[in-house]
Amino acid sequence: MRALIAGLWLASTLATGTAVAQPFPFNDVGVTMGHWHIASRDVQANKKIFVGMGGTPITTGTAESVMFPGVRVNLSLGNAPGSGGSIGSVVNHVGFIVNNVQEQVAKWKATGITVLPGNNNRLDQAFVETPDGVRMEILEDKTQTMPIRHEHVHFFLPEAEIAKAQAWYAKTFGGKAGTRNNAAVVDVPGGQLRFAKADTAQAPTKGRVLDHIGFDVKDLRAFIKKIEAEGIKLDEPYRKNEATGVAITYITDPWGTRVELVQRAPSP
C-alpha cells in the first residue's frame, strides 16, 4: 500500500503497553493501525535497532517503545520474554517502507545494525531481524517524503484459509480487500495486511517474541458491540485505566493471531 500520510503527529502518553495516537485517520468503522508488541529477551538491544532505523524512543514508566509513522513498537510485555521468533508463527514478519533502501541500509549498517539482502539480491528490498527473531521486511517507495514508515503485517496461512482470513479482516476492521502482486491484501489506515501461502498451519502468536499486533479504535465499547454481534468473543473483559483514559481488550483471530484493541486517551 502506498497510503498518504494524513493528519497531525499526535503525542499523548498512554498506559504501559498500549499504543499512542497515530497520524492516520480512523476508517469508517473507527479503526487505524496501532502497534506491534514484542516480548523482548533484550529490550535495550531491540531498542537500539529500532532507534537506529529511525524510530523515536518513548519511555512510559518502565516500558520501552519506539514510534514510527503508522505504528508504535512496544518492546516489553511483563517480565516474561517470548519464545520463538516470528518465522513459524501466523505473523511471519512485519514490514517498513523507506524512501531509498540502499541509502537507508548504509545508514543502519553504520550504527551496527545487521541487514540481510533482499530476495534474489533485489536492491529495493532488504530484511532486518532482531536478535530474538522478529523478522522485518524493508521495501522502497522513492516518492515517499519521509525516511521510513510502517507498511505491512504479513500473515502466513494454509492456502484454503487465505480468502477466509482476508474476508474476516476486511469485515472486522473495516478494511479494503484487494490484491498486491496477485496476493490477497486488506488495507487499513496506517498499513496493509497481507496473506501468503504456508504449507501447514502456523503457530499462534501469543507467547512468542512477536506476541500480538494492535489496532487503535475510536470507540472501544461500540466496536466491541459490533464484533460481538459478528460472533467474535473477547479474550478478556473490557478495562479502562481511569487515570489515563485508555481502554483495552484482546481478541484472537481464527488462525491464532492475538490482537489488542486500544481506545486512546483524548488528546489534550
C-alpha positions as CSV (number, residue, x, y, z in Angstrom):
1,M,0.0,0.0,0.0
2,R,1.1,3.5,-0.8
3,A,-1.1,5.3,1.6
4,L,-0.6,9.1,2.0
5,I,0.2,10.4,5.4
6,A,-2.7,12.4,6.8
7,G,-3.4,14.4,9.9
8,L,-1.0,15.7,12.5
9,W,1.5,13.9,14.6
10,L,-0.2,13.4,18.0
11,A,1.8,12.6,21.1
12,S,-0.3,11.5,24.1
13,T,1.1,9.4,26.8
14,L,-0.9,6.2,27.5
15,A,-0.8,3.4,29.9
16,T,2.1,0.9,29.8
17,G,1.9,-1.4,26.9
18,T,-0.6,0.4,24.8
19,A,-0.3,2.4,21.6
20,V,-0.2,6.1,21.3
21,A,-2.1,8.1,18.8
22,Q,-1.2,7.7,15.2
23,P,-1.1,10.2,12.3
24,F,-3.5,8.2,10.2
25,P,-7.2,8.9,10.5
26,F,-9.8,6.3,11.5
27,N,-11.7,4.5,8.8
28,D,-15.5,4.2,8.6
29,V,-15.7,1.7,11.5
30,G,-13.3,3.7,13.7
31,V,-10.1,1.7,13.2
32,T,-6.5,2.6,12.5
33,M,-3.2,0.6,12.8
34,G,-1.8,0.8,16.2
35,H,1.2,-1.3,17.3
36,W,3.3,-4.4,17.3
37,H,4.0,-5.8,20.7
38,I,7.3,-7.6,21.2
39,A,8.1,-9.6,24.3
40,S,11.9,-8.9,24.0
41,R,14.6,-11.0,25.5
42,D,16.8,-8.0,25.5
43,V,14.8,-4.8,25.4
44,Q,17.8,-2.5,25.0
45,A,19.3,-4.5,22.1
46,N,16.0,-4.3,20.3
47,K,15.6,-0.6,21.1
48,K,19.0,0.1,19.6
49,I,17.9,-1.5,16.4
50,F,14.6,0.3,16.1
51,V,16.0,3.7,17.0
52,G,18.9,3.1,14.6
53,M,16.3,2.5,11.9
54,G,14.8,6.0,12.5
55,G,12.3,5.5,15.2
56,T,11.6,7.8,18.2
57,P,12.1,6.2,21.6
58,I,9.4,6.6,24.2
59,T,9.6,5.5,27.8
60,T,6.4,5.1,29.9
61,G,7.2,4.1,33.4
62,T,9.4,1.1,32.9
63,A,8.1,0.2,29.5
64,E,10.2,1.0,26.4
65,S,8.7,1.7,23.0
66,V,9.8,3.1,19.7
67,M,7.5,5.2,17.5
68,F,7.4,5.2,13.7
69,P,4.9,6.9,11.4
70,G,2.0,4.4,11.4
71,V,3.0,2.2,14.2
72,R,4.4,2.0,17.7
73,V,6.7,-0.9,18.5
74,N,6.3,-1.9,22.2
75,L,9.4,-3.7,23.4
76,S,8.4,-5.4,26.6
77,L,5.4,-7.4,27.8
78,G,5.5,-8.0,31.5
79,N,8.6,-9.8,32.8
80,A,8.5,-12.8,30.6
81,P,10.3,-12.8,27.2
82,G,8.7,-14.5,24.3
83,S,9.7,-17.9,23.0
84,G,10.1,-18.3,19.3
85,G,10.6,-15.8,16.5
86,S,8.1,-14.6,14.0
87,I,9.0,-17.2,11.4
88,G,6.9,-20.2,12.1
89,S,4.2,-18.0,13.6
90,V,1.0,-17.0,11.8
91,V,2.5,-13.5,11.6
92,N,5.6,-14.5,9.7
93,H,7.0,-10.9,9.5
94,V,6.2,-7.3,9.6
95,G,7.3,-4.5,7.3
96,F,8.5,-0.9,6.8
97,I,8.8,1.1,3.7
98,V,11.6,3.6,3.1
99,N,12.4,6.2,0.5
100,N,15.6,4.5,-0.6
101,V,16.6,1.1,0.5
102,Q,20.3,1.3,-0.3
103,E,20.7,4.7,1.3
104,Q,18.9,3.7,4.5
105,V,20.6,0.3,4.7
106,A,24.0,2.1,4.6
107,K,23.0,4.4,7.5
108,W,21.7,1.4,9.5
109,K,24.8,-0.6,9.0
110,A,26.9,2.3,10.2
111,T,25.1,2.1,13.5
112,G,25.8,-1.6,13.8
113,I,22.5,-3.0,12.6
114,T,22.8,-6.2,10.7
115,V,20.9,-6.0,7.4
116,L,20.1,-9.0,5.2
117,P,19.9,-8.7,1.4
118,G,16.6,-8.7,-0.5
119,N,15.3,-11.8,-2.2
120,N,17.5,-12.7,-5.3
121,N,19.6,-9.7,-4.2
122,R,16.9,-7.2,-5.0
123,L,18.2,-3.7,-4.4
124,D,14.7,-2.3,-3.5
125,Q,14.2,-4.8,-0.7
126,A,16.1,-5.8,2.5
127,F,15.4,-7.6,5.8
128,V,16.3,-6.8,9.4
129,E,15.9,-9.4,12.1
130,T,16.1,-8.8,15.8
131,P,18.4,-11.0,17.9
132,D,15.3,-12.8,19.3
133,G,13.8,-13.4,15.8
134,V,11.3,-10.8,14.8
135,R,11.7,-10.5,11.0
136,M,11.1,-7.2,9.3
137,E,10.9,-6.7,5.5
138,I,12.1,-3.4,4.2
139,L,10.6,-2.1,0.9
140,E,11.1,1.0,-1.2
141,D,8.9,3.9,-2.4
142,K,11.1,6.6,-3.9
143,T,8.2,9.1,-3.9
144,Q,7.9,8.9,-0.1
145,T,8.8,12.1,1.6
146,M,9.8,10.6,5.0
147,P,12.7,8.2,5.5
148,I,10.7,5.4,7.0
149,R,7.1,4.4,7.9
150,H,5.1,1.4,8.8
151,E,4.0,-0.6,5.8
152,H,2.6,-4.1,6.5
153,V,1.9,-7.2,8.6
154,H,2.3,-10.4,6.7
155,F,0.3,-13.5,7.7
156,F,1.2,-17.0,6.5
157,L,-1.7,-19.3,6.3
158,P,-2.7,-22.6,4.5
159,E,-4.0,-21.7,1.0
160,A,-7.6,-22.7,1.8
161,E,-7.7,-20.2,4.6
162,I,-6.4,-17.1,2.8
163,A,-9.7,-15.9,1.3
164,K,-11.4,-16.5,4.7
165,A,-8.8,-14.5,6.5
166,Q,-9.0,-11.7,4.0
167,A,-12.7,-11.5,4.3
168,W,-12.6,-11.7,8.2
169,Y,-10.1,-8.8,8.5
170,A,-11.9,-6.7,6.0
171,K,-15.2,-7.2,7.8
172,T,-13.9,-7.0,11.3
173,F,-11.7,-3.9,10.9
174,G,-13.5,-2.2,8.0
175,G,-10.5,-2.8,5.7
176,K,-10.5,-2.7,1.9
177,A,-9.9,-6.1,0.4
178,G,-7.7,-6.2,-2.7
179,T,-4.6,-7.7,-4.3
180,R,-0.9,-6.9,-4.4
181,N,1.3,-8.9,-6.8
182,N,-1.6,-11.3,-7.2
183,A,-1.8,-11.9,-3.4
184,A,-4.7,-11.1,-1.1
185,V,-4.4,-8.0,1.0
186,V,-6.5,-5.8,3.2
187,D,-5.8,-2.1,3.5
188,V,-6.4,-0.3,6.8
189,P,-5.2,3.2,7.8
190,G,-1.5,3.1,8.6
191,G,-0.7,-0.2,6.9
192,Q,-1.6,-3.2,4.8
193,L,-2.5,-6.7,6.0
194,R,-1.0,-9.3,3.6
195,F,-1.7,-13.0,3.3
196,A,0.7,-15.6,1.9
197,K,0.5,-19.4,1.5
198,A,2.1,-21.7,4.1
199,D,2.3,-25.4,3.7
200,T,0.9,-26.1,7.1
201,A,-0.9,-24.1,9.8
202,Q,1.5,-21.9,11.7
203,A,1.9,-21.4,15.4
204,P,-0.3,-18.9,17.3
205,T,1.4,-15.6,18.2
206,K,0.6,-15.5,21.9
207,G,3.7,-16.3,23.9
208,R,6.1,-15.7,21.0
209,V,8.5,-12.8,20.7
210,L,6.0,-11.0,18.5
211,D,3.1,-11.7,20.8
212,H,0.4,-9.6,19.2
213,I,-0.5,-6.8,16.9
214,G,-2.8,-3.9,17.9
215,F,-5.4,-1.7,16.3
216,D,-6.4,1.7,17.7
217,V,-10.2,2.1,17.8
218,K,-12.2,5.3,18.1
219,D,-14.9,4.0,20.5
220,L,-13.9,0.7,22.0
221,R,-17.3,-0.1,23.6
222,A,-19.1,0.5,20.3
223,F,-16.5,-1.6,18.5
224,I,-16.9,-4.4,21.0
225,K,-20.7,-4.4,20.4
226,K,-20.1,-4.6,16.7
227,I,-17.7,-7.5,16.8
228,E,-19.7,-9.5,19.4
229,A,-22.7,-9.2,17.1
230,E,-20.5,-10.8,14.4
231,G,-19.8,-13.7,16.7
232,I,-16.3,-12.6,17.9
233,K,-15.5,-13.3,21.6
234,L,-13.2,-11.2,23.7
235,D,-10.2,-12.9,25.3
236,E,-10.7,-10.8,28.4
237,P,-13.1,-8.2,29.6
238,Y,-13.0,-4.5,28.6
239,R,-11.0,-2.5,31.0
240,K,-10.2,1.2,31.3
241,N,-7.5,3.0,33.2
242,E,-9.4,5.9,34.7
243,A,-6.2,7.8,35.4
244,T,-5.1,7.8,31.7
245,G,-8.4,7.4,29.9
246,V,-7.0,4.4,28.0
247,A,-9.3,1.4,27.4
248,I,-8.2,-2.0,26.0
249,T,-9.2,-5.6,25.4
250,Y,-8.0,-8.5,23.3
251,I,-9.3,-10.9,20.7
252,T,-7.7,-13.8,18.8
253,D,-8.4,-14.2,15.1
254,P,-9.5,-17.7,13.9
255,W,-5.9,-18.5,12.8
256,G,-4.1,-17.7,16.0
257,T,-3.1,-14.0,15.8
258,R,-3.6,-12.2,19.1
259,V,-4.9,-8.7,18.5
260,E,-5.1,-5.9,21.1
261,L,-7.8,-3.3,20.7
262,V,-7.0,0.1,22.2
263,Q,-9.0,3.3,22.7
264,R,-6.6,6.1,23.2
265,A,-6.9,8.8,25.8
266,P,-8.4,12.0,24.3
267,S,-5.6,14.4,23.1
268,P,-5.1,17.4,25.4
